[in-house]
């Protein structure tokens, strides 16, 4: 079984919280290195996870492989247009969300 998208994000979250204990999750961005489109989130091979830092800075971590991440880095600017939440509160994987979307006709 392939590691889910959410499982990969959880790896990034854990790595950031090892280094920065007070960060709050903001967003995750997934892209495809080929620049094309995918029919499943399993085809997303680049992930960037963004966190809010208590000093009103941003912490970013980027994937370096399918489920591998580089070191988190502090960015000295505020990340705009995202809301903080606890990623552990996300109970639905993106694949399940896509199935629900399709069953609703979208």
Steps between C-alpha positions, in 0.01 A plus 500: 500500500624846412530759777202737479527871433397572860761250624769687310380832646513344848870420445563868420298618801697272732832619361407867546370449854826324596687822424235767569258404777252793481424507130144486373404327177384733221489313170644237275573540131539201273638510147622264230863534395412425136269801500213283379177397664422190701178305549586410859678675789742206499658658189595816689875475548586841646358625826554829681360536852467845654476593870448819697778589742412688825732786402272563197743326272446193287654153510506302176605142431529351149505140391824364358351167394166321514484484883823679586542860605785746531563708808230747603601858432394825661378761252507854637164604361137444584308244293175653379153363427516183713338405828668303777368159599626174644570255219428216745136616490479407130315168511444453127774410255504688171412182306182461705416868443537452123265200507239705687541784251449263206196336661348848539540560127799731500 
